[in-house]
Amino acid sequence: MNFEERDTYGMYKGQEGEGPGPRLMGADTLLGNDVYNEKEEDLGDIKEIMLDMNTGQVAYAVLSFGGFLGMGERLFAVPWDALQLDTVNKRFMLNVDKERLENAPGFDKDHWPDMADPAWRSEIESFYETRPPTEQSSMGQPSQRTH
């Protein structure tokens, strides 16, 4: 399911240029969106969006990858800045090979990390090659791909 199919308020169904999307998006409409890489490999889907309550910015998207029917599923905190919104295919893009993602720092639904821990944050930002949210110029919004 993609953001247009989850749009219960009609935010994205207007004519071109009307409505808030894609520069402003309802967080609920992004949950469940697929994530692909440049090789067209399915990397999973967005399960949650984590907000930094001190800055008011989106910090991470929680990506679900692997497993079958919820069994063996791993979760990954992907820095918001590492994602690109592909408005043509209505999905997110993440510049990570599937094989590399299998070795990414992850967790399971019963053992969430302390996402406010600076050492954990540094490890995640290093893996995805992103900058801390305070250094972002895009105000925490993912870049867009509109081809």
TIMARSE-357751 format. One record per residue (C-alpha): residue number from 1; residue in one letter; x negated, z, y negated. Coordinates in Angstrom, 3 decimals, decimal comma. Example, Ala and Ser with C-alpha at 12.3 -4.5 7.8 and 13.67 -1.06 7.14 Angstrom:
# residues 2
+-----+------+----------+----------+----------+
| pos | code |        X |        Z |        Y |
+-----+------+----------+----------+----------+
|   1 |    a |  -12,300 |    7,800 |    4,500 |
|   2 |    s |  -13,670 |    7,140 |    1,060 |
+-----+------+----------+----------+----------+
//
This chain:
# residues 147
+-----+------+----------+----------+----------+
| pos | code |        X |        Z |        Y |
+-----+------+----------+----------+----------+
|   1 |    m |    0,000 |    0,000 |    0,000 |
|   2 |    n |   -1,328 |   -0,763 |   -3,481 |
|   3 |    f |   -0,683 |    0,540 |   -6,990 |
|   4 |    e |    2,114 |   -1,954 |   -7,731 |
|   5 |    e |    3,991 |   -0,930 |   -4,581 |
|   6 |    r |    3,720 |    2,777 |   -5,521 |
|   7 |    d |    4,893 |    2,208 |   -9,098 |
|   8 |    t |    8,184 |    4,143 |   -9,143 |
|   9 |    y |    8,438 |    4,056 |  -12,955 |
|  10 |    g |    7,886 |    0,323 |  -13,508 |
|  11 |    m |    4,551 |    0,788 |  -15,323 |
|  12 |    y |    2,961 |   -2,330 |  -13,844 |
|  13 |    k |    5,957 |   -4,620 |  -13,347 |
|  14 |    g |    6,267 |   -5,810 |  -16,948 |
|  15 |    q |    5,123 |   -9,109 |  -18,365 |
|  16 |    e |    1,401 |   -9,747 |  -18,910 |
|  17 |    g |    0,090 |   -7,378 |  -21,581 |
|  18 |    e |    3,007 |   -4,937 |  -21,328 |
|  19 |    g |    2,680 |   -1,445 |  -19,933 |
|  20 |    p |   -0,367 |    0,770 |  -19,609 |
|  21 |    g |   -2,151 |   -0,841 |  -16,632 |
|  22 |    p |   -4,811 |   -1,644 |  -15,734 |
|  23 |    r |   -6,697 |    0,322 |  -18,441 |
|  24 |    l |   -4,525 |    3,406 |  -17,899 |
|  25 |    m |   -3,151 |    4,016 |  -14,425 |
|  26 |    g |   -0,925 |    6,675 |  -12,918 |
|  27 |    a |   -3,050 |    8,748 |  -10,524 |
|  28 |    d |   -0,284 |    8,898 |   -7,928 |
|  29 |    t |   -0,085 |    5,097 |   -7,792 |
|  30 |    l |   -3,792 |    4,929 |   -6,852 |
|  31 |    l |   -3,546 |    7,230 |   -3,831 |
|  32 |    g |   -3,657 |    5,206 |   -0,637 |
|  33 |    n |   -5,238 |    2,170 |   -2,281 |
|  34 |    d |   -7,699 |    0,335 |   -0,069 |
|  35 |    v |  -11,424 |    0,332 |   -0,796 |
|  36 |    y |  -13,572 |   -2,679 |    0,106 |
|  37 |    n |  -17,155 |   -3,703 |   -0,502 |
|  38 |    e |  -18,585 |   -7,057 |   -1,597 |
|  39 |    k |  -18,883 |   -8,127 |    2,064 |
|  40 |    e |  -15,085 |   -7,750 |    2,364 |
|  41 |    e |  -15,539 |   -4,791 |    4,713 |
|  42 |    d |  -12,692 |   -2,292 |    4,704 |
|  43 |    l |  -14,232 |    1,064 |    3,737 |
|  44 |    g |  -11,042 |    3,116 |    3,925 |
|  45 |    d |   -8,534 |    4,307 |    1,362 |
|  46 |    i |   -8,224 |    6,781 |   -1,505 |
|  47 |    k |   -6,749 |   10,112 |   -0,373 |
|  48 |    e |   -7,152 |   12,174 |   -3,529 |
|  49 |    i |   -8,360 |   11,995 |   -7,107 |
|  50 |    m |  -10,332 |   15,011 |   -8,311 |
|  51 |    l |  -10,133 |   15,989 |  -11,983 |
|  52 |    d |  -12,809 |   17,934 |  -13,828 |
|  53 |    m |  -10,659 |   20,542 |  -15,543 |
|  54 |    n |  -13,417 |   21,372 |  -18,059 |
|  55 |    t |  -13,850 |   17,814 |  -19,353 |
|  56 |    g |  -10,447 |   16,339 |  -18,580 |
|  57 |    q |  -12,125 |   13,399 |  -16,825 |
|  58 |    v |  -11,786 |   12,047 |  -13,322 |
|  59 |    a |  -14,804 |   13,251 |  -11,372 |
|  60 |    y |  -14,337 |   11,846 |   -7,862 |
|  61 |    a |  -12,067 |    9,828 |   -5,657 |
|  62 |    v |  -11,835 |   11,175 |   -2,123 |
|  63 |    l |  -12,311 |    8,262 |    0,264 |
|  64 |    s |  -11,115 |    8,461 |    3,856 |
|  65 |    f |  -13,224 |    6,477 |    6,310 |
|  66 |    g |  -13,316 |    6,147 |   10,081 |
|  67 |    g |  -11,298 |    7,831 |   12,736 |
|  68 |    f |   -8,030 |    6,781 |   14,316 |
|  69 |    l |   -4,597 |    8,204 |   13,464 |
|  70 |    g |   -6,269 |   10,945 |   11,451 |
|  71 |    m |   -8,579 |   12,003 |   14,308 |
|  72 |    g |  -12,302 |   11,898 |   13,543 |
|  73 |    e |  -11,620 |   10,857 |    9,957 |
|  74 |    r |  -14,383 |   11,674 |    7,461 |
|  75 |    l |  -13,891 |   12,222 |    3,775 |
|  76 |    f |  -16,304 |   11,240 |    1,027 |
|  77 |    a |  -16,334 |   12,252 |   -2,627 |
|  78 |    v |  -17,106 |    9,012 |   -4,432 |
|  79 |    p |  -17,988 |    9,342 |   -8,126 |
|  80 |    w |  -15,277 |    7,666 |  -10,169 |
|  81 |    d |  -17,930 |    5,622 |  -11,943 |
|  82 |    a |  -18,966 |    4,027 |   -8,604 |
|  83 |    l |  -15,564 |    2,368 |   -8,128 |
|  84 |    q |  -14,322 |   -0,887 |   -9,599 |
|  85 |    l |  -10,631 |   -1,724 |   -9,773 |
|  86 |    d |  -10,003 |   -5,207 |   -8,378 |
|  87 |    t |   -6,734 |   -6,094 |  -10,128 |
|  88 |    v |   -6,478 |   -9,463 |   -8,382 |
|  89 |    n |   -6,485 |   -8,039 |   -4,845 |
|  90 |    k |   -5,019 |   -4,696 |   -5,954 |
|  91 |    r |   -7,703 |   -2,509 |   -4,432 |
|  92 |    f |  -10,903 |   -0,709 |   -5,288 |
|  93 |    m |  -14,389 |   -2,093 |   -4,741 |
|  94 |    l |  -17,358 |    0,097 |   -3,845 |
|  95 |    n |  -20,860 |   -1,356 |   -3,750 |
|  96 |    v |  -21,915 |    0,314 |   -0,475 |
|  97 |    d |  -22,466 |   -1,279 |    2,935 |
|  98 |    k |  -20,240 |    0,087 |    5,684 |
|  99 |    e |  -23,283 |    1,130 |    7,724 |
| 100 |    r |  -24,724 |    3,051 |    4,762 |
| 101 |    l |  -21,383 |    4,763 |    4,128 |
| 102 |    e |  -21,424 |    6,057 |    7,699 |
| 103 |    n |  -24,525 |    8,056 |    6,704 |
| 104 |    a |  -23,205 |    9,211 |    3,322 |
| 105 |    p |  -22,769 |   12,907 |    2,554 |
| 106 |    g |  -19,226 |   13,585 |    3,744 |
| 107 |    f |  -16,923 |   16,321 |    4,941 |
| 108 |    d |  -13,764 |   16,840 |    6,959 |
| 109 |    k |  -10,354 |   17,992 |    5,770 |
| 110 |    d |  -10,975 |   21,551 |    6,973 |
| 111 |    h |  -14,391 |   21,973 |    5,298 |
| 112 |    w |  -14,350 |   20,829 |    1,680 |
| 113 |    p |  -17,596 |   21,222 |   -0,277 |
| 114 |    d |  -17,929 |   23,092 |   -3,555 |
| 115 |    m |  -17,700 |   20,024 |   -5,793 |
| 116 |    a |  -18,746 |   22,069 |   -8,830 |
| 117 |    d |  -22,106 |   22,957 |   -7,225 |
| 118 |    p |  -24,840 |   21,151 |   -9,239 |
| 119 |    a |  -26,992 |   20,522 |   -6,131 |
| 120 |    w |  -24,060 |   18,934 |   -4,284 |
| 121 |    r |  -23,158 |   16,841 |   -7,341 |
| 122 |    s |  -26,750 |   15,658 |   -7,686 |
| 123 |    e |  -26,835 |   14,579 |   -4,016 |
| 124 |    i |  -23,605 |   12,585 |   -4,407 |
| 125 |    e |  -24,682 |   10,950 |   -7,669 |
| 126 |    s |  -28,025 |   10,037 |   -6,128 |
| 127 |    f |  -26,419 |    8,489 |   -3,048 |
| 128 |    y |  -23,985 |    6,349 |   -5,072 |
| 129 |    e |  -26,522 |    5,748 |   -7,869 |
| 130 |    t |  -24,248 |    7,021 |  -10,634 |
| 131 |    r |  -24,784 |    9,223 |  -13,665 |
| 132 |    p |  -23,266 |   12,621 |  -14,386 |
| 133 |    p |  -19,822 |   12,376 |  -16,073 |
| 134 |    t |  -21,224 |   13,667 |  -19,404 |
| 135 |    e |  -23,459 |   10,573 |  -19,611 |
| 136 |    q |  -20,708 |    8,034 |  -18,868 |
| 137 |    s |  -19,634 |    5,806 |  -21,697 |
| 138 |    s |  -16,436 |    4,580 |  -19,994 |
| 139 |    m |  -14,687 |    7,950 |  -20,369 |
| 140 |    g |  -14,452 |    8,331 |  -16,597 |
| 141 |    q |  -12,527 |    5,121 |  -15,993 |
| 142 |    p |  -13,538 |    2,744 |  -13,220 |
| 143 |    s |  -14,688 |   -0,653 |  -14,351 |
| 144 |    q |  -12,399 |   -3,579 |  -13,704 |
| 145 |    r |  -12,910 |   -6,745 |  -11,782 |
| 146 |    t |  -10,454 |   -9,431 |  -12,829 |
| 147 |    h |  -11,561 |  -12,646 |  -11,137 |
+-----+------+----------+----------+----------+
//
